C-alpha cells in the first residue's frame, strides 16, 4: 500500500530571519537553512539531530556557508543570492529559474506531491519527495551509470548500487550518483549516501518525482547549461585529480594470468608483435581464488608470484595492477581477527553482517578509525611488497539494509557511499606510498567518487549488445560528473569462457583459455577503447590482440599504437573538470540535432568518436559544423548534418577538427 506524502503546505521566514519555517499538511514544522555555496546553486538543508554535516561528509568538499537573503512575500518567501533568485509560495510552489514544482491548479492533475513520506515496509527510512515540472521538449540526464541510455526522460531510475552479476541492458547499476539535470537549465543534487528513486515522466509525462531515502533533507538546486551544471556540481563534490601519463597508455589483462612467468611471457609476446603495453593487471595473485571467494582474506601466493616478481616488468617499463576488494571470507582467520578487533560492519549487537548478496563475506568498516588505519597499512605494505602501481578496487555495492557502522550510520544510509569511503581509503594509501604515481580503478561509488579516477562499467557480456550497453553506461557516468571512465575492452565474459575460468581456478595454473570474442567485435571494441579515457583490455577469455586472427589482430594492434601517440593529448585535456568523454548534449548544449546523437561523443574538445556498434562496419553519425579530418578513416567529413559511412576492418569513425589538425592530437 502506498504511503501518503505529508506534503509541504506553507513556508515563511523563521523569526530569526536566517532560516525558513516550513509547515507540512500534518501540522509538523521544519526549520531549514538556505545558503548559496556556489554561484547559481541554492542549498536547502533541514535542521535537526540527524542533519547532514556541513563538513566531514565523504561526499562533499568544503563549501562556503554563505547565507541566502530571505524575504517574506505574499504567501511565501523570496530567496536570493549570487546567481540565485528563487520563490517558494504556498508550500508546493517552489521555482528557481527552470526548476519549478507543480503548484495549484496544475498540482491537482499530478499524482504526487512534494514533502515527507514516513517509514514504511520496505523503506526503513523516511523519504523526502521533490516534484519537478518537465518542459515539453526537455531531456533529463545524470544518475550515474545507465545501461539503457543517457536520456532518462520517460523512465524510472532506481539509484541504488547493485552487483549486476554479469548482466547488461537493465535499469540497475554498480555506480549511482544522486545528480539529475535537464537541458532545460536545472539540476538537482541530493546530499545522501543512500538510495534515490526517480520517476522521470514515467507515470505522468510532464512530471518528475524524486524520492530521497533519508530522515533529513539536504538538497542542492543548480542552474545553468550542461557545462555550468557539471562545473557547479564538481565545485560541491570535487574535481578529478591529475593522473600520471602512463595511466593513459595501454592496459592489458585477462581474468586471469596465473604466474609471474606467464605475465612476462605475455608482455614479451605483445611487444614482439609491435603492440605496446604500459600496465598489466593480475586478478589471481592471492592464495585464495578471487573469482571463487570474492574477498581479500590472504596474502600473495608466493608459489606462483615469488617476492620481487614485478621487477622484470618494471625493467620493461611496464607497471602492474592488482585486484583487491573490501570483504573478507567469514571462515578465514583474518575475518575472525577483524571481528575480534571490531573492524567489521555489524548488526548493531556486535555480530558481523554479511554482504547482501553473499553470506560468506563480511564487510570492513571504513568509518571505524582503527579499521581504516589497518586497511591503509595493509594497502601500503602490499604496494611495497608487490611493487605494483595500481589496484583494481572491486565490489563495494551490496551493503545490507540492516548494517550498523561504527559512526552510527545505517546500511540504507551507506548503500551508495560505502564504495566512496572504500575508494578514499585505497587512494589515500596509494598516493602517499607512491608519491602520487598511482591509480586505482573502482567499480562502485557515488557523488564525490570522481575526485579519484578511474571507474569502470562492470562485467559486461562479450556481445555486440554488451558493447552498446557499455557505451551507454560510460557516457551516462560522464554526464553525472564521473569524468575518467573505462570498461573491459572485448567485454568481460561469454558462457564458455566463464565456465573455463571457473574450472581453471581449481588449479590456478596457466592453461589455454579460449579466444571468446567474435573477431570482428573484438577489433571494433579495441578500436573504440583507443578513444576512451582509460584503454583497458580484460575478460574471462583471451584479450590480447595476438590471440585473434587477422584482420582483428592488426586492427587492435594499430589501435594500441595510435593510443600511444595520443597519450599527451589525453593527459592535457583530462584536467579542468569536464569529462574526457563528452556526450553530445554536453559538448553542444542547445543543439537539438546533436542531442539526438546519443551514441557518439567528443573525446576531449577536438576528437569526434562514433563507435561501430553492429557487424558490417556501417555507422550513421551526426557531424557537427566544420570539417573533420580522419584519424583512422579514409576521408574527411563535413557538417553540420547526419552522415553514413562504411568502415573497413582497419578503419574507425574517429575524426579531429580540421582547424586543429592531427598534430594537435597525435605525437607523430
C-alpha positions, 0 to 999 in steps of 0.5 A, a space after each residue: 500500500 502506498 504511503 501518503 506524502 505529508 506534503 509541504 503546505 506553507 513556508 515563511 521566514 523563521 523569526 530569526 530571519 536566517 532560516 525558513 519555517 516550513 509547515 507540512 499538511 500534518 501540522 509538523 514544522 521544519 526549520 531549514 537553512 538556505 545558503 548559496 555555496 556556489 554561484 547559481 546553486 541554492 542549498 536547502 538543508 533541514 535542521 535537526 539531530 540527524 542533519 547532514 554535516 556541513 563538513 566531514 561528509 565523504 561526499 562533499 568538499 568544503 563549501 562556503 556557508 554563505 547565507 541566502 537573503 530571505 524575504 517574506 512575500 505574499 504567501 511565501 518567501 523570496 530567496 536570493 543570492 549570487 546567481 540565485 533568485 528563487 520563490 517558494 509560495 504556498 508550500 508546493 510552489 517552489 521555482 528557481 529559474 527552470 526548476 519549478 514544482 507543480 503548484 495549484 491548479 496544475 498540482 491537482 492533475 499530478 499524482 504526487 506531491 512534494 514533502 515527507 513520506 514516513 517509514 514504511 515496509 520496505 523503506 526503513 527510512 523516511 523519504 523526502 519527495 521533490 516534484 519537478 515540472 518537465 518542459 515539453 521538449 526537455 531531456 533529463 540526464 545524470 544518475 550515474 551509470 545507465 545501461 539503457 541510455 543517457 536520456 532518462 526522460 520517460 523512465 524510472 531510475 532506481 539509484 541504488 548500487 547493485 552487483 549486476 552479476 554479469 548482466 547488461 541492458 537493465 535499469 540497475 547499476 554498480 555506480 549511482 550518483 544522486 545528480 539529475 539535470 535537464 537541458 532545460 537549465 536545472 539540476 538537482 543534487 541530493 546530499 545522501 549516501 543512500 538510495 534515490 528513486 526517480 520517476 522521470 515522466 514515467 507515470 505522468 509525462 510532464 512530471 518528475 518525482 524524486 524520492 530521497 531515502 533519508 530522515 533529513 533533507 539536504 538538497 542542492 538546486 543548480 542552474 545553468 547549461 550542461 557545462 555550468 551544471 557539471 562545473 557547479 556540481 564538481 565545485 560541491 563534490 570535487 574535481 578529478 585529480 591529475 593522473 600520471 601519463 602512463 595511466 593513459 597508455 595501454 592496459 592489458 589483462 585477462 581474468 586471469 594470468 596465473 604466474 609471474 612467468 606467464 605475465 612476462 611471457 605475455 608482455 614479451 609476446 605483445 611487444 614482439 608483435 609491435 603492440 605496446 603495453 604500459 600496465 598489466 593487471 593480475 586478478 589471481 595473485 592471492 592464495 585464495 581464488 578471487 573469482 571463487 571467494 570474492 574477498 581479500 582474506 590472504 596474502 600473495 601466493 608466493 608459489 606462483 608470484 615469488 617476492 620481487 616478481 614485478 621487477 622484470 616488468 618494471 625493467 620493461 617499463 611496464 607497471 602492474 595492477 592488482 585486484 583487491 576488494 573490501 570483504 573478507 571470507 567469514 571462515 578465514 582467520 583474518 575475518 575472525 581477527 577483524 571481528 575480534 578487533 571490531 573492524 567489521 560492519 555489524 548488526 548493531 549487537 556486535 555480530 558481523 553482517 554479511 554482504 547482501 548478496 553473499 553470506 560468506 563475506 563480511 564487510 570492513 568498516 571504513 568509518 571505524 578509525 582503527 579499521 581504516 588505519 589497518 586497511 591503509 597499512 595493509 594497502 601500503 605494505 602490499 604496494 611495497 611488497 608487490 611493487 605494483 602501481 595500481 589496484 583494481 578496487 572491486 565490489 563495494 555495492 551490496 551493503 545490507 539494509 540492516 548494517 550498523 557502522 561504527 559512526 552510527 550510520 545505517 546500511 540504507 544510509 551507506 548503500 551508495 557511499 560505502 564504495 566512496 569511503 572504500 575508494 578514499 581509503 585505497 587512494 589515500 594509501 596509494 598516493 602517499 606510498 607512491 608519491 602520487 604515481 598511482 591509480 586505482 580503478 573502482 567499480 562502485 561509488 557515488 557523488 564525490 567518487 570522481 575526485 579519484 579516477 578511474 571507474 569502470 562499467 562492470 562485467 559486461 557480456 562479450 556481445 555486440 549488445 554488451 558493447 552498446 550497453 557499455 557505451 551507454 553506461 560510460 557516457 551516462 557516468 560522464 554526464 553525472 560528473 564521473 569524468 575518467 571512465 573505462 570498461 573491459 575492452 572485448 567485454 568481460 565474459 561469454 558462457 564458455 569462457 566463464 565456465 573455463 575460468 571457473 574450472 581453471 581456478 581449481 588449479 590456478 595454473 596457466 592453461 589455454 583459455 579460449 579466444 571468446 570474442 567474435 573477431 570482428 567485435 573484438 577489433 571494433 571494441 579495441 578500436 573504440 577503447 583507443 578513444 576512451 579515457 582509460 584503454 583497458 583490455 580484460 575478460 574471462 577469455 583471451 584479450 590480447 590482440 595476438 590471440 585473434 586472427 587477422 584482420 582483428 589482430 592488426 586492427 587492435 594492434 594499430 589501435 594500441 599504437 595510435 593510443 600511444 601517440 595520443 597519450 599527451 593529448 589525453 593527459 592535457 585535456 583530462 584536467 579542468 573538470 569536464 569529462 574526457 568523454 563528452 556526450 553530445 548534449 554536453 559538448 553542444 548544449 542547445 543543439 537539438 540535432 546533436 542531442 539526438 546523437 546519443 551514441 557518439 561523443 567528443 573525446 576531449 574538445 577536438 576528437 569526434 568518436 562514433 563507435 561501430 556498434 553492429 557487424 558490417 562496419 556501417 555507422 550513421 553519425 551526426 557531424 557537427 559544423 566544420 570539417 573533420 579530418 580522419 584519424 583512422 578513416 579514409 576521408 574527411 567529413 563535413 557538417 553540420 548534418 547526419 552522415 553514413 559511412 562504411 568502415 573497413 576492418 582497419 578503419 574507425 569513425 574517429 575524426 579531429 577538427 580540421 582547424 586543429 589538425 592531427 598534430 594537435 592530437 597525435 605525437 607523430 
